[in-house]
Amino acid sequence: MLKSPPAELVRKDKRFSELGLRAEDYVDREPVIALLLKHPELMQRPIVIRGKRAIIARPGEKVLELL
């Protein structure tokens, strides 16, 4: 449902760095899924779904894309 690449689902914040992770290791779908299952706190949110479309609503103004 998301048009953005899987890597955009991962928050690359302080926690990401604390875990010693590298962004280039989390580009493809499978590694992103495995990472988010192990560390759900790294998932970008909120994700807003309308019909058959979804967006990562960050910043909040992106919600307007669905309206």
LUMTOR-49326 format. One record per atom (N, C-alpha, C): residue in three letters; atom name; x, y, z. Coordinates in pm, whole numbers, plus 50000, padded with zeros to 5 digits. Example, Ala and Ser with C-alpha at 12.3 -4.5 7.8 and 13.67 -1.06 7.14 Angstrom:
{rest = Ala; atom = N; east = 51319; north = 49431; up = 50780}
{rest = Ala; atom = CA; east = 51230; north = 49550; up = 50780}
{rest = Ala; atom = C; east = 51320; north = 49670; up = 50780}
{rest = Ser; atom = N; east = 51285; north = 49775; up = 50708}
{rest = Ser; atom = CA; east = 51367; north = 49894; up = 50714}
{rest = Ser; atom = C; east = 51290; north = 50003; up = 50787}
This chain:
{rest = Met; atom = N; east = 50081; north = 49881; up = 50000}
{rest = Met; atom = CA; east = 50000; north = 50000; up = 50000}
{rest = Met; atom = C; east = 50086; north = 50127; up = 50000}
{rest = Leu; atom = N; east = 50204; north = 50117; up = 50058}
{rest = Leu; atom = CA; east = 50294; north = 50232; up = 50061}
{rest = Leu; atom = C; east = 50371; north = 50239; up = 49929}
{rest = Lys; atom = N; east = 50382; north = 50358; up = 49876}
{rest = Lys; atom = CA; east = 50460; north = 50376; up = 49754}
{rest = Lys; atom = C; east = 50607; north = 50400; up = 49784}
{rest = Ser; atom = N; east = 50637; north = 50436; up = 49907}
{rest = Ser; atom = CA; east = 50775; north = 50466; up = 49945}
{rest = Ser; atom = C; east = 50855; north = 50336; up = 49962}
{rest = Pro; atom = N; east = 50987; north = 50345; up = 49947}
{rest = Pro; atom = CA; east = 51071; north = 50226; up = 49964}
{rest = Pro; atom = C; east = 51066; north = 50174; up = 50108}
{rest = Pro; atom = N; east = 51089; north = 50044; up = 50126}
{rest = Pro; atom = CA; east = 51083; north = 49984; up = 50260}
{rest = Pro; atom = C; east = 51173; north = 50054; up = 50362}
{rest = Ala; atom = N; east = 51286; north = 50104; up = 50319}
{rest = Ala; atom = CA; east = 51380; north = 50169; up = 50411}
{rest = Ala; atom = C; east = 51318; north = 50288; up = 50482}
{rest = Glu; atom = N; east = 51219; north = 50351; up = 50422}
{rest = Glu; atom = CA; east = 51156; north = 50467; up = 50484}
{rest = Glu; atom = C; east = 51069; north = 50431; up = 50604}
{rest = Leu; atom = N; east = 51041; north = 50303; up = 50623}
{rest = Leu; atom = CA; east = 50965; north = 50259; up = 50740}
{rest = Leu; atom = C; east = 51050; north = 50257; up = 50867}
{rest = Val; atom = N; east = 51181; north = 50266; up = 50852}
{rest = Val; atom = CA; east = 51272; north = 50256; up = 50965}
{rest = Val; atom = C; east = 51314; north = 50395; up = 51013}
{rest = Arg; atom = N; east = 51295; north = 50418; up = 51142}
{rest = Arg; atom = CA; east = 51341; north = 50543; up = 51204}
{rest = Arg; atom = C; east = 51492; north = 50531; up = 51228}
{rest = Lys; atom = N; east = 51565; north = 50622; up = 51172}
{rest = Lys; atom = CA; east = 51710; north = 50621; up = 51191}
{rest = Lys; atom = C; east = 51744; north = 50729; up = 51293}
{rest = Asp; atom = N; east = 51704; north = 50702; up = 51415}
{rest = Asp; atom = CA; east = 51720; north = 50798; up = 51523}
{rest = Asp; atom = C; east = 51827; north = 50752; up = 51622}
{rest = Lys; atom = N; east = 51823; north = 50808; up = 51741}
{rest = Lys; atom = CA; east = 51921; north = 50775; up = 51844}
{rest = Lys; atom = C; east = 51921; north = 50626; up = 51875}
{rest = Arg; atom = N; east = 51803; north = 50566; up = 51886}
{rest = Arg; atom = CA; east = 51794; north = 50423; up = 51917}
{rest = Arg; atom = C; east = 51859; north = 50338; up = 51807}
{rest = Phe; atom = N; east = 51838; north = 50377; up = 51684}
{rest = Phe; atom = CA; east = 51899; north = 50308; up = 51569}
{rest = Phe; atom = C; east = 52051; north = 50308; up = 51586}
{rest = Ser; atom = N; east = 52105; north = 50423; up = 51621}
{rest = Ser; atom = CA; east = 52250; north = 50436; up = 51642}
{rest = Ser; atom = C; east = 52297; north = 50357; up = 51763}
{rest = Glu; atom = N; east = 52219; north = 50361; up = 51871}
{rest = Glu; atom = CA; east = 52255; north = 50287; up = 51993}
{rest = Glu; atom = C; east = 52268; north = 50137; up = 51966}
{rest = Leu; atom = N; east = 52186; north = 50088; up = 51874}
{rest = Leu; atom = CA; east = 52190; north = 49946; up = 51839}
{rest = Leu; atom = C; east = 52306; north = 49913; up = 51745}
{rest = Gly; atom = N; east = 52378; north = 50015; up = 51702}
{rest = Gly; atom = CA; east = 52493; north = 49994; up = 51613}
{rest = Gly; atom = C; east = 52452; north = 49952; up = 51473}
{rest = Leu; atom = N; east = 52336; north = 49996; up = 51429}
{rest = Leu; atom = CA; east = 52285; north = 49957; up = 51298}
{rest = Leu; atom = C; east = 52334; north = 50051; up = 51190}
{rest = Arg; atom = N; east = 52336; north = 50000; up = 51066}
{rest = Arg; atom = CA; east = 52377; north = 50081; up = 50951}
{rest = Arg; atom = C; east = 52261; north = 50087; up = 50853}
{rest = Ala; atom = N; east = 52227; north = 50207; up = 50809}
{rest = Ala; atom = CA; east = 52113; north = 50228; up = 50719}
{rest = Ala; atom = C; east = 52125; north = 50145; up = 50592}
{rest = Glu; atom = N; east = 52244; north = 50131; up = 50539}
{rest = Glu; atom = CA; east = 52261; north = 50055; up = 50415}
{rest = Glu; atom = C; east = 52227; north = 49907; up = 50429}
{rest = Asp; atom = N; east = 52217; north = 49857; up = 50551}
{rest = Asp; atom = CA; east = 52179; north = 49717; up = 50573}
{rest = Asp; atom = C; east = 52027; north = 49698; up = 50573}
{rest = Tyr; atom = N; east = 51953; north = 49808; up = 50572}
{rest = Tyr; atom = CA; east = 51806; north = 49801; up = 50582}
{rest = Tyr; atom = C; east = 51741; north = 49879; up = 50469}
{rest = Val; atom = N; east = 51769; north = 49835; up = 50348}
{rest = Val; atom = CA; east = 51715; north = 49897; up = 50228}
{rest = Val; atom = C; east = 51605; north = 49809; up = 50169}
{rest = Asp; atom = N; east = 51630; north = 49680; up = 50167}
{rest = Asp; atom = CA; east = 51537; north = 49585; up = 50106}
{rest = Asp; atom = C; east = 51430; north = 49538; up = 50204}
{rest = Arg; atom = N; east = 51324; north = 49488; up = 50149}
{rest = Arg; atom = CA; east = 51204; north = 49450; up = 50226}
{rest = Arg; atom = C; east = 51231; north = 49351; up = 50339}
{rest = Glu; atom = N; east = 51296; north = 49241; up = 50309}
{rest = Glu; atom = CA; east = 51316; north = 49135; up = 50409}
{rest = Glu; atom = C; east = 51397; north = 49181; up = 50531}
{rest = Pro; atom = N; east = 51511; north = 49249; up = 50511}
{rest = Pro; atom = CA; east = 51584; north = 49297; up = 50630}
{rest = Pro; atom = C; east = 51505; north = 49400; up = 50710}
{rest = Val; atom = N; east = 51426; north = 49484; up = 50642}
{rest = Val; atom = CA; east = 51344; north = 49582; up = 50713}
{rest = Val; atom = C; east = 51239; north = 49512; up = 50798}
{rest = Ile; atom = N; east = 51173; north = 49411; up = 50742}
{rest = Ile; atom = CA; east = 51072; north = 49336; up = 50817}
{rest = Ile; atom = C; east = 51136; north = 49270; up = 50940}
{rest = Ala; atom = N; east = 51249; north = 49204; up = 50920}
{rest = Ala; atom = CA; east = 51316; north = 49137; up = 51032}
{rest = Ala; atom = C; east = 51355; north = 49237; up = 51141}
{rest = Leu; atom = N; east = 51405; north = 49352; up = 51101}
{rest = Leu; atom = CA; east = 51445; north = 49455; up = 51197}
{rest = Leu; atom = C; east = 51325; north = 49505; up = 51276}
{rest = Leu; atom = N; east = 51214; north = 49535; up = 51207}
{rest = Leu; atom = CA; east = 51097; north = 49590; up = 51275}
{rest = Leu; atom = C; east = 51028; north = 49487; up = 51364}
{rest = Leu; atom = N; east = 51039; north = 49361; up = 51331}
{rest = Leu; atom = CA; east = 50984; north = 49258; up = 51419}
{rest = Leu; atom = C; east = 51067; north = 49249; up = 51548}
{rest = Lys; atom = N; east = 51197; north = 49266; up = 51535}
{rest = Lys; atom = CA; east = 51285; north = 49258; up = 51652}
{rest = Lys; atom = C; east = 51283; north = 49388; up = 51733}
{rest = His; atom = N; east = 51271; north = 49502; up = 51664}
{rest = His; atom = CA; east = 51275; north = 49633; up = 51730}
{rest = His; atom = C; east = 51160; north = 49721; up = 51679}
{rest = Pro; atom = N; east = 51037; north = 49692; up = 51721}
{rest = Pro; atom = CA; east = 50922; north = 49768; up = 51670}
{rest = Pro; atom = C; east = 50928; north = 49918; up = 51700}
{rest = Glu; atom = N; east = 51007; north = 49956; up = 51799}
{rest = Glu; atom = CA; east = 51019; north = 50098; up = 51831}
{rest = Glu; atom = C; east = 51086; north = 50178; up = 51719}
{rest = Leu; atom = N; east = 51149; north = 50109; up = 51623}
{rest = Leu; atom = CA; east = 51215; north = 50176; up = 51512}
{rest = Leu; atom = C; east = 51122; north = 50202; up = 51393}
{rest = Met; atom = N; east = 50997; north = 50162; up = 51405}
{rest = Met; atom = CA; east = 50905; north = 50182; up = 51293}
{rest = Met; atom = C; east = 50855; north = 50326; up = 51288}
{rest = Gln; atom = N; east = 50863; north = 50385; up = 51168}
{rest = Gln; atom = CA; east = 50808; north = 50519; up = 51148}
{rest = Gln; atom = C; east = 50658; north = 50515; up = 51173}
{rest = Arg; atom = N; east = 50607; north = 50615; up = 51237}
{rest = Arg; atom = CA; east = 50464; north = 50624; up = 51256}
{rest = Arg; atom = C; east = 50424; north = 50768; up = 51273}
{rest = Pro; atom = N; east = 50304; north = 50801; up = 51252}
{rest = Pro; atom = CA; east = 50193; north = 50712; up = 51219}
{rest = Pro; atom = C; east = 50191; north = 50678; up = 51071}
{rest = Ile; atom = N; east = 50132; north = 50564; up = 51042}
{rest = Ile; atom = CA; east = 50102; north = 50526; up = 50904}
{rest = Ile; atom = C; east = 49952; north = 50542; up = 50890}
{rest = Val; atom = N; east = 49912; north = 50618; up = 50790}
{rest = Val; atom = CA; east = 49770; north = 50646; up = 50768}
{rest = Val; atom = C; east = 49726; north = 50572; up = 50642}
{rest = Ile; atom = N; east = 49613; north = 50501; up = 50654}
{rest = Ile; atom = CA; east = 49559; north = 50423; up = 50543}
{rest = Ile; atom = C; east = 49423; north = 50479; up = 50505}
{rest = Arg; atom = N; east = 49406; north = 50497; up = 50374}
{rest = Arg; atom = CA; east = 49276; north = 50538; up = 50322}
{rest = Arg; atom = C; east = 49253; north = 50460; up = 50195}
{rest = Gly; atom = N; east = 49150; north = 50378; up = 50197}
{rest = Gly; atom = CA; east = 49123; north = 50294; up = 50080}
{rest = Gly; atom = C; east = 49238; north = 50199; up = 50057}
{rest = Lys; atom = N; east = 49293; north = 50204; up = 49937}
{rest = Lys; atom = CA; east = 49404; north = 50115; up = 49902}
{rest = Lys; atom = C; east = 49539; north = 50186; up = 49904}
{rest = Arg; atom = N; east = 49542; north = 50304; up = 49966}
{rest = Arg; atom = CA; east = 49666; north = 50381; up = 49975}
{rest = Arg; atom = C; east = 49706; north = 50400; up = 50120}
{rest = Ala; atom = N; east = 49837; north = 50412; up = 50140}
{rest = Ala; atom = CA; east = 49890; north = 50438; up = 50274}
{rest = Ala; atom = C; east = 50009; north = 50532; up = 50261}
{rest = Ile; atom = N; east = 50030; north = 50610; up = 50366}
{rest = Ile; atom = CA; east = 50146; north = 50698; up = 50371}
{rest = Ile; atom = C; east = 50204; north = 50696; up = 50512}
{rest = Ile; atom = N; east = 50332; north = 50731; up = 50520}
{rest = Ile; atom = CA; east = 50393; north = 50759; up = 50649}
{rest = Ile; atom = C; east = 50363; north = 50906; up = 50673}
{rest = Ala; atom = N; east = 50282; north = 50934; up = 50771}
{rest = Ala; atom = CA; east = 50231; north = 51070; up = 50794}
{rest = Ala; atom = C; east = 50328; north = 51153; up = 50877}
{rest = Arg; atom = N; east = 50446; north = 51165; up = 50830}
{rest = Arg; atom = CA; east = 50549; north = 51242; up = 50898}
{rest = Arg; atom = C; east = 50621; north = 51325; up = 50795}
{rest = Pro; atom = N; east = 50612; north = 51452; up = 50796}
{rest = Pro; atom = CA; east = 50539; north = 51537; up = 50889}
{rest = Pro; atom = C; east = 50388; north = 51526; up = 50868}
{rest = Gly; atom = N; east = 50313; north = 51575; up = 50964}
{rest = Gly; atom = CA; east = 50168; north = 51562; up = 50964}
{rest = Gly; atom = C; east = 50099; north = 51614; up = 50840}
{rest = Glu; atom = N; east = 50158; north = 51711; up = 50773}
{rest = Glu; atom = CA; east = 50097; north = 51767; up = 50653}
{rest = Glu; atom = C; east = 50085; north = 51664; up = 50540}
{rest = Lys; atom = N; east = 50161; north = 51557; up = 50548}
{rest = Lys; atom = CA; east = 50154; north = 51454; up = 50444}
{rest = Lys; atom = C; east = 50018; north = 51386; up = 50438}
{rest = Val; atom = N; east = 49942; north = 51394; up = 50547}
{rest = Val; atom = CA; east = 49807; north = 51334; up = 50548}
{rest = Val; atom = C; east = 49722; north = 51397; up = 50437}
{rest = Leu; atom = N; east = 49748; north = 51522; up = 50406}
{rest = Leu; atom = CA; east = 49671; north = 51590; up = 50301}
{rest = Leu; atom = C; east = 49684; north = 51518; up = 50167}
{rest = Glu; atom = N; east = 49791; north = 51445; up = 50146}
{rest = Glu; atom = CA; east = 49809; north = 51369; up = 50021}
{rest = Glu; atom = C; east = 49697; north = 51266; up = 50003}
{rest = Leu; atom = N; east = 49642; north = 51217; up = 50112}
{rest = Leu; atom = CA; east = 49537; north = 51115; up = 50104}
{rest = Leu; atom = C; east = 49397; north = 51174; up = 50097}
{rest = Leu; atom = N; east = 49383; north = 51298; up = 50133}
{rest = Leu; atom = CA; east = 49250; north = 51358; up = 50139}
{rest = Leu; atom = C; east = 49203; north = 51417; up = 50010}
